[in-house]
Amino acid sequence: MAKKIFITGATGFIGGRLAELLVERGEEVKTLVRPTSNFQRLSKLGLQIVLGDILEPDSFRKVLSSCEVLYHCAGLVAPWLPDKRLFYKVNADGTRNVLKLALDLNISKVVHTSSVAAIGQRVGEIGTEETQHRGYFFTTYEHSKYMGEQVAWEFYKNGLPVVVVNPSTVFGPADRNFGRLIDAFLKRRIPALLSPQGYRALVFVDDVATGHILAMEKGEVGQRYILSSANVTTRDFFSLLSRASGIATPKLVIPQWLAYTGLRSAELLLPVLGIRPPLSSEWVRGGGRGARFDGTRASRELGLVYTPLEEALSRTVSWYKARLREKEL
């Protein structure tokens, strides 16, 4: 018998792919969607769309009460925000709203989408599920995701059956965040590399969606599972992109201090002119340090099989190239 499943954040990258996989499995899926979001893709899946907002729990209380399990995928990630408090409002306060309602309604199991940003290993260490947080943060987003995960553990201690998953940098077709970097590379708009020896942990979106389902089916309540398939340097990542696309890897390198200074200046000047900065200087300060994570626990305990990085990048590049050709017609 199909489970009655509720998903927050289904218009997002992870939640959308999760919804697709669950519908393919024959599950009864209900999704929470903000009225201002584009849910055209979801409407084609034949699932139930509920208009509401995690910041307004009464807007989805009735529908959630009819469901058995919950995937809380809603969250805010953005290259730059004029008001950074919005990160906390969505990623921490929004999580509290959703999980309090889940506890009140006796939802049988919850999978909370956190992030490796909440792990907090020291520079040079490989983050694991058992890592003790270093106690300080590089970005507001990182802090907000940490706070959101702490909310999940608080509700676990109060009796809510919660499993936490921590995806690393997620990529794949139709990505609106990290995918911008891949799209820019394919359009030959990346003239130089930033921190070429810095590490980035990567995972294919299909593997993240599957990891959520496995966490719901097999995950131990009160535990976290890092979803991450590979650790590669920036230079090696672009070399793989070059191999998949046939486009040469940039040879120039931008010093991190120069990128940070330029973006900090842009953050001060561009908003005055009504222009959004392309990226927050926080991301350069945080991303430039590099980060590695061990995602093997999800393989051992949940049975997650990661897509090889080269195959995943090839599929992603093919999707973006097809979109570029469509725009040229």
C-alpha positions as CSV (number, residue, x, y, z in Angstrom):
1,M,0.0,0.0,0.0
2,A,1.3,3.4,-1.0
3,K,2.4,5.7,1.9
4,K,0.9,9.1,2.3
5,I,3.9,11.4,2.1
6,F,4.3,15.1,2.6
7,I,7.2,17.1,1.2
8,T,8.2,20.7,1.9
9,G,10.4,22.4,-0.6
10,A,9.3,20.4,-3.6
11,T,9.8,23.3,-6.0
12,G,13.5,23.2,-5.0
13,F,16.2,21.2,-6.6
14,I,16.4,18.3,-4.1
15,G,12.7,18.3,-3.1
16,G,11.6,18.3,-6.8
17,R,13.7,15.3,-7.7
18,L,12.6,13.5,-4.6
19,A,9.0,14.1,-5.5
20,E,9.6,12.7,-9.0
21,L,11.2,9.5,-7.6
22,L,8.4,8.9,-5.1
23,V,5.7,9.4,-7.7
24,E,7.5,6.9,-9.9
25,R,7.4,4.4,-7.0
26,G,3.6,4.8,-6.8
27,E,3.6,6.7,-3.5
28,E,0.8,9.1,-2.6
29,V,2.6,12.5,-2.5
30,K,1.5,15.8,-1.2
31,T,3.7,18.9,-1.6
32,L,3.8,22.3,0.1
33,V,4.3,25.1,-2.4
34,R,4.4,28.8,-1.9
35,P,1.9,30.6,-4.1
36,T,4.7,32.7,-5.6
37,S,6.7,29.6,-6.7
38,N,6.8,28.1,-10.1
39,F,5.3,24.7,-9.7
40,Q,4.6,23.9,-13.4
41,R,7.0,20.9,-13.2
42,L,5.3,19.5,-10.2
43,S,1.8,19.9,-11.7
44,K,2.8,17.4,-14.4
45,L,3.5,14.6,-11.9
46,G,-0.1,14.1,-10.8
47,L,0.6,14.7,-7.1
48,Q,-1.3,17.0,-4.7
49,I,-0.1,20.6,-4.5
50,V,-0.9,22.5,-1.4
51,L,-0.4,26.3,-1.4
52,G,1.2,27.5,1.8
53,D,4.4,28.5,3.5
54,I,6.6,26.9,6.2
55,L,6.5,30.3,7.9
56,E,2.7,30.0,8.2
57,P,2.1,26.5,9.7
58,D,-1.7,26.8,9.7
59,S,-1.6,26.9,5.9
60,F,-0.7,23.2,5.7
61,R,-1.8,21.8,9.1
62,K,-4.9,20.1,7.7
63,V,-3.1,18.4,4.8
64,L,-0.1,17.3,6.9
65,S,-2.5,15.7,9.4
66,S,-3.6,13.3,6.7
67,C,-0.1,12.1,6.0
68,E,2.1,9.4,7.6
69,V,5.6,10.6,6.9
70,L,7.3,13.9,6.2
71,Y,10.3,15.0,4.2
72,H,11.3,18.5,5.2
73,C,13.4,19.7,2.3
74,A,12.4,23.4,2.3
75,G,15.3,25.7,2.9
76,L,17.0,28.9,1.6
77,V,20.3,29.0,-0.2
78,A,21.2,32.1,-2.2
79,P,24.4,33.7,-3.6
80,W,23.5,37.0,-2.0
81,L,20.7,38.5,0.1
82,P,20.0,42.1,1.0
83,D,18.9,41.0,4.5
84,K,20.8,37.9,5.8
85,R,18.3,37.5,8.6
86,L,16.1,35.7,6.0
87,F,18.4,32.7,6.1
88,Y,17.5,32.2,9.8
89,K,13.9,32.9,9.3
90,V,13.6,30.1,6.7
91,N,16.3,27.6,7.7
92,A,15.8,27.8,11.5
93,D,12.4,29.3,12.3
94,G,10.7,27.6,9.4
95,T,12.2,24.2,10.5
96,R,10.8,24.8,14.0
97,N,7.3,25.5,12.5
98,V,7.3,22.3,10.4
99,L,8.7,20.0,13.1
100,K,6.5,21.3,15.9
101,L,3.5,20.6,13.7
102,A,4.8,17.1,12.9
103,L,5.2,16.4,16.6
104,D,1.7,17.7,17.4
105,L,0.2,15.6,14.6
106,N,2.1,12.4,15.6
107,I,3.8,12.0,12.2
108,S,5.4,8.6,12.2
109,K,8.8,9.6,10.8
110,V,10.6,12.7,9.5
111,V,13.6,13.1,7.3
112,H,15.1,16.6,7.7
113,T,17.3,18.0,4.9
114,S,20.3,19.6,6.6
115,S,23.6,20.2,4.9
116,V,27.3,19.4,5.3
117,A,27.6,23.1,6.1
118,A,26.2,22.1,9.5
119,I,29.1,19.6,10.2
120,G,31.7,22.3,11.1
121,Q,35.0,20.4,10.8
122,R,38.2,22.3,11.2
123,V,40.2,23.3,8.1
124,G,42.0,20.3,6.7
125,E,39.8,17.7,8.4
126,I,37.4,15.4,6.7
127,G,33.9,15.9,8.1
128,T,32.0,12.8,9.3
129,E,28.7,12.3,11.1
130,E,30.7,12.2,14.4
131,T,32.6,15.4,13.9
132,Q,32.5,17.9,16.8
133,H,31.6,21.3,15.5
134,R,34.5,23.8,15.6
135,G,32.3,26.4,17.2
136,Y,32.5,29.2,14.6
137,F,31.1,29.8,11.2
138,F,32.3,31.2,7.8
139,T,28.9,32.2,6.3
140,T,25.5,33.2,7.5
141,Y,24.0,30.3,5.4
142,E,26.3,27.9,7.2
143,H,25.2,29.2,10.6
144,S,21.5,29.1,9.7
145,K,21.7,25.5,8.5
146,Y,23.5,24.5,11.8
147,M,20.7,26.2,13.7
148,G,18.1,24.4,11.7
149,E,19.7,21.0,12.4
150,Q,19.9,21.9,16.1
151,V,16.1,22.5,16.0
152,A,15.7,19.0,14.5
153,W,17.7,17.4,17.4
154,E,15.7,19.4,19.9
155,F,12.5,17.9,18.6
156,Y,14.0,14.5,18.5
157,K,14.7,14.8,22.2
158,N,11.1,15.7,22.6
159,G,9.9,12.6,21.0
160,L,9.8,13.3,17.2
161,P,11.2,10.4,15.2
162,V,13.7,12.4,13.1
163,V,16.5,11.3,10.7
164,V,18.9,14.0,9.4
165,V,20.6,13.9,6.0
166,N,23.5,16.2,5.2
167,P,24.1,16.6,1.4
168,S,27.3,18.2,0.2
169,T,27.3,20.4,-2.9
170,V,24.5,19.0,-5.0
171,F,24.6,19.1,-8.8
172,G,22.7,17.8,-11.8
173,P,20.2,18.8,-14.5
174,A,18.0,21.8,-13.8
175,D,20.1,23.1,-10.9
176,R,19.6,26.8,-10.2
177,N,22.4,27.1,-7.7
178,F,25.7,25.3,-8.3
179,G,24.5,24.7,-11.8
180,R,25.1,28.3,-12.6
181,L,28.8,27.6,-12.4
182,I,28.5,24.7,-14.9
183,D,26.3,26.8,-17.1
184,A,28.8,29.7,-17.1
185,F,31.7,27.3,-17.9
186,L,29.8,25.9,-20.9
187,K,29.2,29.5,-22.1
188,R,33.0,30.2,-21.7
189,R,32.3,32.9,-19.1
190,I,34.8,31.7,-16.5
191,P,38.1,33.3,-17.3
192,A,40.0,32.1,-14.2
193,L,39.9,29.8,-11.3
194,L,39.5,30.7,-7.6
195,S,41.4,28.5,-5.1
196,P,42.3,25.8,-7.6
197,Q,43.7,23.5,-4.9
198,G,40.8,24.0,-2.5
199,Y,38.5,20.9,-2.1
200,R,34.8,20.7,-2.9
201,A,32.6,17.8,-1.9
202,L,30.1,16.8,-4.6
203,V,27.0,14.6,-5.0
204,F,24.6,14.0,-7.8
205,V,21.0,15.1,-7.3
206,D,19.6,11.6,-8.1
207,D,21.8,10.1,-5.3
208,V,20.6,12.8,-2.8
209,A,17.0,12.1,-3.6
210,T,17.5,8.3,-3.3
211,G,19.4,8.9,-0.1
212,H,16.4,10.7,1.4
213,I,14.2,7.7,0.5
214,L,16.6,5.2,2.0
215,A,16.9,7.4,5.1
216,M,13.2,7.2,5.5
217,E,13.1,3.4,4.9
218,K,16.3,2.3,6.7
219,G,17.7,5.3,8.6
220,E,18.0,5.1,12.3
221,V,16.0,7.7,14.2
222,G,18.3,10.2,15.9
223,Q,21.1,9.7,13.5
224,R,22.6,11.8,10.7
225,Y,23.8,10.6,7.3
226,I,26.2,12.6,5.1
227,L,25.3,12.3,1.4
228,S,28.5,13.0,-0.5
229,S,30.2,10.9,-3.3
230,A,33.5,12.6,-4.1
231,N,36.1,15.2,-2.8
232,V,37.8,17.0,-5.7
233,T,40.0,20.1,-6.0
234,T,38.6,23.0,-8.0
235,R,41.2,22.4,-10.7
236,D,40.3,18.7,-10.9
237,F,36.6,19.5,-11.0
238,F,37.1,21.8,-14.0
239,S,39.3,19.3,-15.7
240,L,36.4,16.8,-15.4
241,L,34.0,19.4,-16.8
242,S,36.5,20.0,-19.6
243,R,36.6,16.3,-20.5
244,A,32.8,16.1,-20.5
245,S,32.3,19.2,-22.6
246,G,35.4,19.6,-24.8
247,I,35.9,23.2,-23.4
248,A,39.4,24.1,-22.1
249,T,39.9,24.6,-18.4
250,P,40.9,28.2,-17.5
251,K,44.6,28.6,-16.8
252,L,44.4,31.9,-15.0
253,V,44.0,32.0,-11.2
254,I,42.3,34.7,-9.1
255,P,43.9,35.3,-5.7
256,Q,41.3,34.7,-3.0
257,W,42.1,38.1,-1.4
258,L,41.4,39.9,-4.7
259,A,38.1,38.1,-5.2
260,Y,37.0,38.8,-1.6
261,T,37.9,42.5,-1.9
262,G,36.1,42.9,-5.2
263,L,32.9,41.2,-4.0
264,R,33.0,43.2,-0.7
265,S,33.2,46.4,-2.7
266,A,30.3,45.2,-5.0
267,E,28.2,44.4,-1.9
268,L,28.6,48.0,-0.7
269,L,28.1,49.8,-4.1
270,L,25.8,47.7,-6.3
271,P,22.7,47.7,-4.0
272,V,22.8,51.5,-4.0
273,L,22.5,51.4,-7.8
274,G,19.7,48.8,-7.6
275,I,21.9,46.0,-8.8
276,R,22.2,42.6,-7.0
277,P,25.8,41.5,-6.4
278,P,26.5,38.2,-8.2
279,L,27.9,36.6,-5.0
280,S,28.4,37.3,-1.4
281,S,31.9,37.8,-0.2
282,E,31.1,35.4,2.6
283,W,30.9,32.5,0.1
284,V,34.4,33.3,-1.2
285,R,35.8,33.5,2.4
286,G,34.1,30.2,3.2
287,G,34.4,28.3,-0.1
288,G,38.0,29.3,-0.5
289,R,39.1,27.2,2.5
290,G,38.0,24.0,0.9
291,A,36.1,21.2,2.5
292,R,36.0,17.4,2.4
293,F,33.4,15.0,3.7
294,D,33.0,11.2,4.1
295,G,29.7,10.0,2.7
296,T,30.4,6.3,3.1
297,R,28.1,5.7,6.1
298,A,25.1,6.2,3.9
299,S,26.5,3.5,1.6
300,R,27.2,1.1,4.5
301,E,24.1,1.5,6.5
302,L,21.5,2.7,4.0
303,G,22.7,0.9,0.9
304,L,23.1,4.1,-1.1
305,V,25.1,3.5,-4.3
306,Y,26.7,6.7,-5.6
307,T,26.8,7.6,-9.3
308,P,30.4,7.8,-10.4
309,L,31.4,11.5,-10.6
310,E,32.4,11.4,-14.3
311,E,29.1,9.8,-15.3
312,A,27.1,12.3,-13.3
313,L,29.0,15.3,-14.7
314,S,28.6,13.9,-18.2
315,R,24.8,13.6,-17.8
316,T,24.6,17.1,-16.3
317,V,26.7,18.7,-19.1
318,S,24.5,16.9,-21.7
319,W,21.4,18.4,-20.2
320,Y,22.9,22.0,-20.1
321,K,24.1,21.6,-23.7
322,A,20.7,20.6,-24.8
323,R,19.2,23.6,-23.2
324,L,21.7,25.9,-24.9
325,R,20.9,24.4,-28.3
326,E,17.2,24.9,-27.6
327,K,17.8,28.6,-26.9
328,E,19.8,28.9,-30.2
329,L,16.8,27.6,-32.3
